[in-house]
Amino acid sequence: MVQEQKAFDVIILGGGAAGLMCAQQAGRRGRRVVLMDRARRLGTKILLSGGGKCNFTNRQCSAENYISSNPHFCKSALAQFGPGDFLDLAGQYHIAYEERDHGQLFCRRSAEDIVQMLIELCLQHQVTFLLDCSVHSITKEKQFIITTNQGTITAESLVVTTGGLSYPQAGAGDLGYQIARQFGLAVTACRPGLVPLQYNPVEQSILTELTGISVEAAVTCRNKTFRENILFTHTGLSGPAILQISNYWLPGDTITIDWLPEIDVYQLLLDRKQTSGSAAIPSILSHYLPSRLVRLWSQPPFPDIPLAQCTLSQLRRAADSINRWPFQPGGTEGYAKAEVTLGGIDTGELSSKTLEAKMVKGLYFIGEVLDVTGQLGGYNLQWAWSSGYAAGCAV
Ligand SMILES: Cc1cc2nc3c(=O)[nH]c(=O)nc-3n(C[C@H](O)[C@H](O)[C@H](O)COP(=O)(O)OP(=O)(O)OC[C@H]3O[C@@H](n4cnc5c(N)ncnc54)[C@H](O)[C@@H]3O)c2cc1C
C-alpha cells in the first residue's frame, strides 16, 4: 500500500474543490501530501456544478457575498487568493470560459477542464492520491494518526475538507463535523442553502397549476433582495431568485415577491382608470405578466369589472398582490436538492489567515465544512479555492 512506503507531512481528507486546491499548493511548497477520499473519483461536486459547466468564480467577490456568524472571517483568505488568481491559474491551462449575468464565470467546454487542471497540478507536485479510502479512526499524539481501510497514515498536519451535507447522493457526509467535535471544536447549526422552497399546504393546490411559469421578479426576506427569475414547480418555487433568498429564509418567515419590480402597479391602475376606465384589471396585467398567472388571480383581489367601477381600495389590494405578494413557504426541499450547507465548523475556532484550529496545532478545516456559505454565482467554489490556498500555504 502506498502509505506504507512513503512518509507524509500533510494529510488532506476530502478530494473536492478545496482539498485539491490545498493539495496542489502544499505540494508546490515541497510538502509531502497525501489526499484521501472515500469516493472513487476526485472533484465530484465540481463536475456537477453549474449544470456541468462549473460557475467557478465571480468577477465581483467580497465578504458581502458570504453568510457566516462572523461576516469578516472570509476576508483574509479571499485577499490571499481571489477570483483574479484563479483566472490566472485557469489561463495557464488555457481553460476557455465565458461571463454570464452578474459577473458569473463558467467553463465554455466542461467542468472537467477544472478538475483535470487541479489533478495535473497535484501530480506535478507529487501529491499522492488515496481513493476509495474510508477513515476508521483519527487520533493525535505527536502526529495525526489515521487508520483507514487501506492502512495507517501519519502526518504532522491534517486538513479536513469533507464538504457540507448537501447532495448526499454525491457522497456528502458529516465526518468533518464529527472530527471537529472529537477535538473539542464547536459546530454551528446546519441547514440546507441555495435550495428550492416548498408551497405551504394551504396554497399548494392553487399554485401547482402554475407549474412551468418563469418570471423575473424581486424577492425580499430579512432585508435582502434579489432580482432574478422565479420558477413555479409542482412542489414549490425555484429559480435563481428563490435559491438566493433561501440562504436568508428561516422557518416561519414570509417572503415578499414583487412580480413587476419596474412598475408601480397602483399608479398604473390609477392612470388607466382615469384614461380608459373600460378595461378590467386582469386584462391590463396580462400585458405585463403571463396570462396563466394573471388568470389565477382573476378572482379577488382582481375584480373582473371595468376599472372605472373599481374602488381605490380594490386597486390598492390588487396592486399590493403584484408588487408585494406575501409567500410563506412550507419548508425547503432539503439537503437532497440544496447546493450548499449553511452553518458548520465555528469560525471562531480557527485562524482566518491559515484556517488552523487555534486550540489544536496542525489541524485545519477548509471549504464548505466551515460556517462560511456563498451566495449563488460562483462564490462557493471561490471560497473553496481561497480557503484551500490559504491552508496550502500554511501546512
Ligand atoms: C448540484 C450542485 C451545483 C453546484 N454549482 C456550483 C457552482 O456552479 N458554483 C459554485 O461556486 N458552487 C456550486 N456548488 C457548490 C460547490 O460545489 C461546493 O460549495 C464546493 O464543491 C465545496 O467544496 P469542498 O471541497 O468544500 O467540498 P466538496 O466538493 O463537497 O468535497 C468534499 C469531498 O470530501 C469527500 N468526503 C466526504 N465525506 C468523506 C469521508 N467520510 N471520508 C472521505 N472522504 C469524504 C467527498 O467524497 C468529496 O470529494 C454546487 C453544488 C451542487 C451540489
The ligand as an SDF file (V2000), in Angstrom:
LIG
                    3D

 53 58  0  0  0  0  0  0  0  0999 V2000
  -25.5500   20.4750   -7.8850 C   0  0  0  0  0  0  0  0  0  0  0  0
  -24.5810   21.4900   -7.3650 C   0  0  0  0  0  0  0  0  0  0  0  0
  -24.1900   22.5440   -8.1820 C   0  0  0  0  0  0  0  0  0  0  0  0
  -23.2850   23.4980   -7.6950 C   0  0  0  0  0  0  0  0  0  0  0  0
  -22.8820   24.5050   -8.5330 N   0  0  0  0  0  0  0  0  0  0  0  0
  -21.9880   25.4190   -8.0910 C   0  0  0  0  0  0  0  0  0  0  0  0
  -21.4650   26.4180   -8.9770 C   0  0  0  0  0  0  0  0  0  0  0  0
  -21.7410   26.4190  -10.1900 O   0  0  0  0  0  0  0  0  0  0  0  0
  -20.6140   27.3440   -8.4420 N   0  0  0  0  0  0  0  0  0  0  0  0
  -20.2370   27.3290   -7.1290 C   0  0  0  0  0  0  0  0  0  0  0  0
  -19.4770   28.2050   -6.7010 O   0  0  0  0  0  0  0  0  0  0  0  0
  -20.6640   26.3650   -6.2790 N   0  0  0  0  0  0  0  0  0  0  0  0
  -21.5190   25.4040   -6.7430 C   0  0  0  0  0  0  0  0  0  0  0  0
  -21.9310   24.4060   -5.8850 N   0  0  0  0  0  0  0  0  0  0  0  0
  -21.3680   24.3560   -4.5110 C   0  0  0  0  0  0  0  0  0  0  0  0
  -19.9320   23.8320   -4.5810 C   0  0  0  0  0  0  0  0  0  0  0  0
  -19.8890   22.7060   -5.4430 O   0  0  0  0  0  0  0  0  0  0  0  0
  -19.4200   23.4560   -3.1920 C   0  0  0  0  0  0  0  0  0  0  0  0
  -19.5950   24.5300   -2.3120 O   0  0  0  0  0  0  0  0  0  0  0  0
  -17.9430   23.0820   -3.2490 C   0  0  0  0  0  0  0  0  0  0  0  0
  -17.7570   21.9840   -4.1250 O   0  0  0  0  0  0  0  0  0  0  0  0
  -17.4350   22.7320   -1.8510 C   0  0  0  0  0  0  0  0  0  0  0  0
  -16.1190   22.2690   -1.9660 O   0  0  0  0  0  0  0  0  0  0  0  0
  -15.4670   21.4110   -0.7830 P   0  0  0  0  0  0  0  0  0  0  0  0
  -14.1410   20.9600   -1.3090 O   0  0  0  0  0  0  0  0  0  0  0  0
  -15.5410   22.1370    0.4850 O   0  0  0  0  0  0  0  0  0  0  0  0
  -16.4230   20.1510   -0.6240 O   0  0  0  0  0  0  0  0  0  0  0  0
  -16.8080   19.0170   -1.6790 P   0  0  0  0  0  0  0  0  0  0  0  0
  -16.5880   19.4800   -3.0730 O   0  0  0  0  0  0  0  0  0  0  0  0
  -18.1540   18.5460   -1.2930 O   0  0  0  0  0  0  0  0  0  0  0  0
  -15.7320   17.8690   -1.4030 O   0  0  0  0  0  0  0  0  0  0  0  0
  -15.7530   17.0750   -0.2510 C   0  0  0  0  0  0  0  0  0  0  0  0
  -15.0340   15.7840   -0.5460 C   0  0  0  0  0  0  0  0  0  0  0  0
  -14.9270   15.0520    0.6640 O   0  0  0  0  0  0  0  0  0  0  0  0
  -15.2160   13.6910    0.4190 C   0  0  0  0  0  0  0  0  0  0  0  0
  -15.7310   13.0840    1.6370 N   0  0  0  0  0  0  0  0  0  0  0  0
  -16.8860   13.3610    2.2830 C   0  0  0  0  0  0  0  0  0  0  0  0
  -17.0060   12.5750    3.3580 N   0  0  0  0  0  0  0  0  0  0  0  0
  -15.9080   11.7730    3.3990 C   0  0  0  0  0  0  0  0  0  0  0  0
  -15.4780   10.7330    4.2560 C   0  0  0  0  0  0  0  0  0  0  0  0
  -16.2260   10.3290    5.2970 N   0  0  0  0  0  0  0  0  0  0  0  0
  -14.2970   10.1270    4.0050 N   0  0  0  0  0  0  0  0  0  0  0  0
  -13.5510   10.5130    2.9400 C   0  0  0  0  0  0  0  0  0  0  0  0
  -13.9180   11.4840    2.0640 N   0  0  0  0  0  0  0  0  0  0  0  0
  -15.0830   12.1070    2.2980 C   0  0  0  0  0  0  0  0  0  0  0  0
  -16.2570   13.7200   -0.6940 C   0  0  0  0  0  0  0  0  0  0  0  0
  -16.2570   12.4990   -1.4110 O   0  0  0  0  0  0  0  0  0  0  0  0
  -15.7730   14.9020   -1.5350 C   0  0  0  0  0  0  0  0  0  0  0  0
  -14.9020   14.5060   -2.5630 O   0  0  0  0  0  0  0  0  0  0  0  0
  -22.8090   23.4240   -6.3540 C   0  0  0  0  0  0  0  0  0  0  0  0
  -23.1960   22.3580   -5.5430 C   0  0  0  0  0  0  0  0  0  0  0  0
  -24.0630   21.3940   -6.0390 C   0  0  0  0  0  0  0  0  0  0  0  0
  -24.4520   20.2390   -5.1360 C   0  0  0  0  0  0  0  0  0  0  0  0
  1  2  1  0
  2  3  1  0
  2 52  2  0
  3  4  2  0
  4  5  1  0
  4 50  1  0
  5  6  2  0
  6  7  1  0
  6 13  1  0
  7  8  2  0
  7  9  1  0
  9 10  1  0
 10 11  2  0
 10 12  1  0
 12 13  2  0
 13 14  1  0
 14 15  1  0
 14 50  1  0
 15 16  1  0
 16 17  1  0
 16 18  1  0
 18 19  1  0
 18 20  1  0
 20 21  1  0
 20 22  1  0
 22 23  1  0
 23 24  1  0
 24 25  2  0
 24 26  1  0
 24 27  1  0
 27 28  1  0
 28 29  2  0
 28 30  1  0
 28 31  1  0
 31 32  1  0
 32 33  1  0
 33 34  1  0
 33 48  1  0
 34 35  1  0
 35 36  1  0
 35 46  1  0
 36 37  1  0
 36 45  1  0
 37 38  2  0
 38 39  1  0
 39 40  1  0
 39 45  2  0
 40 41  1  0
 40 42  2  0
 42 43  1  0
 43 44  2  0
 44 45  1  0
 46 47  1  0
 46 48  1  0
 48 49  1  0
 50 51  2  0
 51 52  1  0
 52 53  1  0
M  END
$$$$
